[in-house]
Amino acid sequence: MKYAIAKCLPAAVVCGAAMLIAQPVLAAPLSFLNDTLAASVPRKDVPDLRDVVGRVLNEAADNSPTEWVSQHSPRNRPLHMVLTPLQTVQTNKAGTCRLLNVQAQKQLVEEKVQYWFCQQADGAWKASGSQVH
């Protein structure tokens, strides 16, 4: 799947977002991307990326990549992202949790980060940890 984005979003806007991702496929805050290359997501398309993250967590099978590409980044420098759920686990305390791999590339800069998301009692997803590779 490919999703297009435009214009640059300051990291402060991403940092201010809440940690919960609503379900079934509602807008998902992007605060889990703080301090990453993906924090430069274009402002106008933040809702689209939130929806993509929500859809990936709710619907994508493990090891099924979803591609997202910024089409209107400043100076024709698109941000490419591949979101891939790597593992789904059931726990007694946290319920369903998914490990999401995010590969981001902008020009010659590449980044790979993995995030654990756990589904809350109300169906929302909460980022509970990350690891930069």
N, C-alpha and C positions, 0 to 999 in steps of 0.2 A: 504494500500500500504506500502511496505517496501523499503527503500533505504539504501545501504551499504556505509560506509565511512572508511577511513584509515588515520593514522598518525595525530599528533597534530598540530594545528594552533595557533600561538601566538595571544593574544588578539590585539596586535598592528596591525597585518595584517587586522583583522576584522574591527578595528577602522578606518583604512585608506580607507575603501571602501566607495563609494558614496551612497547616500540615495535613489536613484531611482531604481526601479525594472522594467526592460524592459518587454515589452509584444510582442508577445503573450506568448511565453514560453522561453524567452531568459534568460541568466544568470542574477541572481538577487543579488546585493550586500547585504552583511549580517551585515552592520553596525548597524542595529536595535538590534542586539544581544549583543552589547557592554556591558561590566560589568555584564554579566550573565554567568551561567554555560555553556551555548551553545557557548560561545566565545572560547571554547576549541575544536572546530570542526577541524577534521583532515585536513591538508593543501591540500593534493591531491584531496580531495573530496569536497572542497568548491564549485566548479562549479556545482556539483550534488545537493548540498543543495540549491544553488541559483535557480536552475531549479525547484526543488521541491516547494520552496516558491512561485515562479512565477506561477507554475501550480495550487497550492492551491488557490492563489488569483484570478486567471483567470477562473478556472474551477470547483473547489469544491463547493458543496452546503453548506449552513449554517449547522452547527452541524455535518459535515461529517469529521471525523478524518483521517489524513494521518500519518502513522508511519514511522519514519526514525531511523535506528539503525547503529551505528558505529561498524564495524566488526573487525577493526584492530587498535584499540586504544592502546596506550602504556600500557604494563603490563596487557593485557587482561581486561581492564576497559572500556567496551563499553559505549558510550553516547547514551541514548535512548531519542528520541524526538517524541512528538505527536503534530502535527500542526492542529488546528481546527478553521475554520472561524466560529465565533459565531453569527455575525450579519452583514447584508448588508443594507446600508442606502443610499438614494439619497438626496443630498443637493443642494441648488441653487448655492452656492459659490464653493464648492469643488467637486461637481459631485458625483460619486459613491465612497463610503468609506466602508471598511470592517474592522471589529474587529477580529483580529487573536489571538487565544490563543495558547501559546507555553508551553507545559509541558516538562521539561527536567529532566533526572535522570542519574546520574553517581555514581555507587556504592550506598552508603547510602544517598547521597545528592540529594534532589529533589528541583525543582524550578518551579514556575508557573508565567508566565509573559503574559500580554496582550498588543497588539500593534494595533493602528489604522493606516490603510493604506488608502490613497485616490488616486484615479486614476487621472492622469494628462491629459491635453488636447491631448498630443501625445500618450496616452495609457499606459504610464509608471505608476508604483505604487510608491508612496512616503510614507515612514513611518512618521507619524505626531505626534505620542505620544505613551507613554508606561506606564504601571502600573505593579509593581511587587506585587504578592500575596503570 
